[in-house]
Amino acid sequence: MTIRNVFFHVHVRKCGGSTFYSQILSRLFESSFFRDRSLIDDRYSRDQVSEILENCPWLRAYSSHKISLDLPYDSKLARPIAIAFVRDPIERFYSHYRYVSQHHRSWDEDAQQKSLEEYTTHVIEQDWLQSQRQFSQLEQLCGNRGASGLEDLSTYLQSEQVYLFPSERFDEACLLLESLFPDEFSDCTYPHRVNQTRPIETLSPESQLQLQQAIEPEEFELNRLAHHLLDEAMARTFRTQEDQEHELTRFRKRCLNSARPGLWHRLTKMLTPVRA
């Protein structure tokens, strides 16, 4: 008997995950999708995820900050498939600051009170980059950071049920999912990116160098690995580079077309005269 695929979106913060779960997963899987919005950011163990599979036979897709890549891949109840997006650590740090400095429910008063330069200096001096889990993508994915995190990651990646994507190439990842899982990911287009914050000033070259040196080198290696894995997967899936570029152009046109009805509705509403 064929068991069902269940897609687990391991949501690493500030890596395009909000667009993925709200614009794609929720639309494609509808009532068989669940977004875990718990404010308590503890991690579910592999056994606890097994309980989720056992108690939720309707589940086909799940997204949360509360899970890692440590999933029950050998489950007899379903076939868990992990999907995770990661990002360049410097750009991710900028995005983190924009979010916590502008969000009305921010938990980080320092970010709301300090400029980017001041906040960066503060984070480095307080050693937050090494002590707080939110600043390490590897720790969110594997429970460990640094060399140990990369070693754990390599173990997970040996499974054909783990997909690691760079958020900088979000469209290519969506196109690949359509090709690999045409039944479940039949249409990964999205009308717009969500949860994006306003641009801010950039760091001075000196501060950017200090930030780069303070971030663990394995975090940069993680991003390079995600790009490499996507390159390999795209090469296996599409015959030539020209085919890749052609299909990617078609995908982006489809995204644009999906956005037009909503845009037309908003413009029409704006231009409709208000009756007294």
Disulfide bonds with the S-S distance in Angstrom:
none
